[in-house]
C-alpha cells in the first residue's frame, strides 16, 4: 500500500519571497516605466485635459461650478460630454500605467524582458480591451457603492441615524467588505484579457473555487497589512527624526525655514519612492499569483502551492554604480529646487503661526439661544464673537427678515413658507419655544432690528438666501446696509454667485463672499473677497494658499470643531463660523498657549498631508 501524500500547505512567505525576487530583477524597468509615465502624464496628458475642460466651462459661461450649479451643468449636453471625457481619460490613464507594469512583470516571469517603450506601446495598443475590462469593474464597484449609499441615506433620513451611528458604521464595513471580495473575485481578469486574449465576458466568467478564493482573500489582505506596516514604520522614523531636527533649530530664525523646507521636500521624496516601490512590488505579487494559478490548473490542485524559485530572464539591464549615483544626484537636485521654492512659503507660514483667527457666531450664538433671533445675537455679543452670521429672506410684502429655513415648520411649528407670508403674519409665529420654553414668544426679527442690537458691538456676516421667490432681496439688503452705515461692519455672503454679482454692481465697496460646499473648475476666477467653505469637502493647504495669494480670506463653517480647530488654523484659515463661539475661542486660546515646537509639528503635518 503506497504511503499517503501529506496535504500540501500554502506558504504565503514563499509567495512573497518569490514576488520580491521578481521585484529585484524587474526593478529598473518597473520604476523607469512609472517615472516616465508620470512625466508624460503631467507634461502632456493633464495639460491637454485642462485645456479641454477650460473650453467646456468657458462656453458654458461658468468660471467655476459651485454647489447646485454642478447638477445643472452635469445634466447639460456639455456637462455630459465633460463627465464622459473625464471617465474615459481616467480609465485610459489607469490602464496605461497598470497594464504597462503588468506586461513588464509578466515578461520577466516568462524569461523575455519587455522594455519600457515596448510595454507602453503594448498597453496603448490593447487600450480598448483594457478599458472595457476596467470600465466593467468600475461600474460594478459604483453599483455596490450606490446600493449601500441608498441604504445609508434611508437610515439617516427615516431612522434619524447619525453619520457615525452603529448602523451606518456597519453599512460602511459591509460595503468595504463587498468591494474587497469583488476585487478578489476578479483578480485575474486583466491577465486573462491581455495575456491570454480572452473576451472580457469570458474573463469575468472565470470562477475561483472556494479554497482558492479564501486563499487569495487572506494573501492580498496580508500583503496590504504588510505594506501598511512598512509604510507606517518608515514614516514614523522619519517623523521622529524631523521632530528632533525642528527641536534643535526651533529658536534659530535663520535655519528654521530652510530646515523645515528640506524636511517637507524629503518627506515628498520618500512618499514618491514608497509609492513607486510598493506599486512595483504589488504588480509583481499579482503577476506571481497569476502564474502560480496557471501552475495550479496544470496540476489540478485546489489551491496555489508556490515553490521557491529564481527568476529566469534575458537582457536585464544591470544597475551600475554610475546609475545609482546619477539617481541620487537627481534626487538631491530635486530636493534643492523644492527647498528653494518652499522657503518663502514656509517662512510666511512660520511668521503667521500666531496670527489672529476671527470667530463668527453661526446664526448668532445658536448653541444657547434660538437661531437668528435677537436673543441669539445678544448672546453672540456677550460671547465676544467677532462676527454674527445671519440669513436674510424677503416676506410676501417685501420686508427683509432674518431667518434661515424657507419653511417655518421646524423653528415655528407652522407649515408655511416665508415668501407666502406678510410680515404682520410672520410676527404672530413663535420661533423660540421650539428651542426652549425660556424663549417663548421670540419672533423672527427684521434686518433693521438686528442692526439696532448689533451696530458698533459686533460685525455681521449677512447671508443672502436665494429661494427664487424673492422680488428684490439683494437690492433691499444693500440699501439697508448703506442706510444704516454699516458698510465697514459687515460682509455679504451667499451660495448664489449671481446674487453676489448683483451686490458688486450695486456697491463695489461691500465685501462679498461665496459659500462653497462643492466646487469644480477655477474658483480663482470668481469675483469675490472671501470664500466660506465646508472644510471636509473643499479645504486644503493649496486652496488656502491660492486664496491668500489672491488676497482673499478663507472662512470655514463647521458643526463639530473640537478635534479639528488646530488643523484648520494650521492650514491658515482666517475665520471660523460655529454655533458656539465661546468653545471655539477656548480652543484657539488653548492652541495659542502651546509651545512653539508643538505648533511647528502640527504645521509640518498640514504641509505633508
NORSUL-V919355 format. One record per residue. D_FIRST is the distance of its C-alpha to the first C-alpha in whole Angstrom. Layout:
[[D_FIRST] [D_FIRST]]
//
This chain:
[[0] [4] [6] [9] [12] [15] [18] [20] [24] [27] [29] [33] [34] [33] [34] [37] [37] [36] [39] [42] [41] [42] [45] [46] [46] [47] [50] [53] [53] [52] [54] [57] [56] [57] [60] [61] [60] [62] [65] [65] [65] [68] [70] [70] [68] [69] [73] [73] [71] [74] [77] [75] [75] [78] [80] [78] [80] [83] [84] [83] [85] [83] [83] [80] [78] [79] [78] [78] [79] [76] [75] [78] [77] [74] [75] [77] [76] [76] [74] [72] [72] [72] [68] [67] [68] [66] [63] [63] [64] [61] [58] [59] [60] [56] [55] [56] [55] [52] [51] [52] [50] [47] [48] [48] [45] [43] [44] [43] [40] [40] [42] [45] [48] [50] [53] [55] [58] [55] [53] [57] [57] [54] [54] [58] [57] [54] [56] [57] [53] [52] [55] [54] [50] [52] [55] [52] [51] [54] [55] [52] [53] [56] [56] [54] [56] [59] [57] [57] [60] [62] [60] [61] [65] [65] [64] [67] [69] [69] [67] [69] [66] [67] [65] [63] [62] [59] [58] [59] [57] [54] [55] [55] [52] [50] [52] [50] [47] [47] [48] [46] [43] [45] [45] [41] [41] [42] [41] [40] [43] [45] [43] [42] [46] [47] [44] [42] [45] [44] [47] [48] [47] [43] [43] [44] [42] [38] [36] [34] [31] [31] [29] [31] [34] [34] [32] [36] [38] [37] [37] [40] [42] [40] [42] [45] [45] [45] [48] [50] [49] [50] [53] [54] [54] [56] [58] [59] [59] [62] [64] [64] [65] [68] [69] [70] [72] [74] [74] [76] [78] [79] [82] [83] [85] [84] [81] [79] [79] [78] [75] [74] [74] [72] [69] [69] [69] [66] [64] [65] [63] [60] [60] [60] [57] [55] [55] [54] [52] [50] [50] [49] [46] [45] [45] [43] [41] [41] [40] [37] [36] [37] [35] [32] [32] [32] [29] [27] [28] [27] [23] [23] [23] [25] [27] [28] [26] [29] [28] [31] [33] [36] [39] [40] [43] [46] [50] [50] [53] [53] [55] [58] [60] [63] [61] [60] [64] [65] [63] [64] [67] [67] [66] [69] [71] [70] [70] [74] [75] [73] [75] [78] [78] [77] [79] [82] [80] [79] [82] [83] [81] [81] [85] [84] [82] [85] [86] [88] [85] [87] [86] [87] [87] [85] [88] [90] [88] [86] [84] [87] [89] [89] [88] [91] [93] [96] [95] [92] [94] [96] [93] [92] [95] [95] [91] [93] [91] [92] [91] [91] [89] [90] [90] [93] [93] [96] [98] [99] [103] [102] [101] [99] [97] [94] [91] [87] [86] [87] [87] [88] [86] [84] [87] [90] [88] [90] [88] [91] [90] [93] [94] [95] [97] [101] [101] [103] [100] [98] [100] [99] [96] [94] [92] [91] [90] [87] [86] [88] [91] [93] [93] [95] [97] [96] [97] [96] [98] [100] [99] [103] [102] [99] [101] [104] [101] [100] [102] [103] [100] [97] [96] [94] [91] [92] [90] [91] [89] [89] [88] [90] [93] [95] [98] [99] [97] [97] [101] [102] [99] [101] [104] [103] [102] [105] [108] [106] [106] [102] [101] [100] [99] [96] [94] [93] [89] [87] [84] [86] [87] [90] [92] [92] [93] [96] [96] [97] [99] [101] [101] [100] [100] [98] [94] [92] [88] [85] [82] [79] [76] [74] [75] [74] [77] [79] [81] [83] [85] [86] [90] [89] [90] [87] [83] [82] [78] [76] [74] [70] [70] [73] [74] [72] [74] [75] [76] [79] [79] [80] [83] [84] [85] [87] [89] [87] [86] [83] [83] [80] [79] [77] [76] [73] [75] [74] [71] [72] [76] [75] [73] [75] [78] [76] [76] [80] [81] [84] [84] [82] [83] [82] [83] [83] [85] [86] [82] [82] [85] [83] [80] [82] [84] [80] [79] [83] [82] [79] [79] [79] [76] [74] [76] [75] [72] [72] [74] [71] [68] [71] [71] [67] [66]]
//
